[in-house]
């Protein structure tokens, strides 16, 4: 059950798990970013969370009550246990980097490339971190809140 | 002392070239080999128009050619992103004269509702467009109306130069460069 998982994770990784709650059938954990790799590795290898369903980021630029600007959210699913776990990890603006989970789940590869492209968060240990949606000559990270939504950078044609 | 002789008057033979022009225009407008450059949802309406209920074959445009070398009308169907812009331009340049372009759907006419960092705000900023078919997506009747307008254009003006592009070139704004 997810409540068992919550207490287990809190006792095993006390320094790293900042917060946890059960949201319906799912469990949510707020992990400090230096501990994301051991927690994810534990969940995959020893608790059977074999599927990484999603890896994305949130920009809390003008949000009151958030110390760090970005938050990386990882969505894991265990087929054998039919349980879902969300790992949230804060990433500050002055050092926007976090460990890559691509070695554990190959699906994380492209998700992390998308987060790099859209938010500018670097993933340490990623095999090939480059833009995936925008073109290489695009400058800036468009899903950040301070990027104007209609600032186009045409490869050809006029600036319109 | 030389004599100045006027050029021979052949204007009474103009009716032959006019008839020939008409015949060529008629033949071209009823044998359209379109290149459906389909990227997004408008492709569904393109398929609906091309298939049996709203048949586009009765207009002579029943054979899509998926190579620009073999096509004469470029149907740009669906949103064009700035990443796709150079590809579209290259496909257009690979077509032989005479060629026409149809902007199918509002995304190709003006960018549609995608006023964002990624979408070309109208393909007429990149390639010259002959017929604009608005709609999101346009109904098949709308498409056939646009096709008939294109046929009128082919009939009357098949020797005309391509229409002008919209806007002028400018440099992209400067932003901090991020490198992995």
Interface residues (C-beta under 8 A of the other chain):
Chain A: X116 X120 X122 X129 X130 X134 X135 X139 X140 X141 X142 X147 X148 X149 X150 X151 X152 X153 X154 X155 X156 X157 X158 X159 X160
Chain B: X82 X83 X85 X86 X89 X115 X116 X117 X118 X119 X120 X121 X122 X125 X126 X166 X167 X168 X169 X170 X171 X172 X173 X174 X175 X176 X177 X178 X180
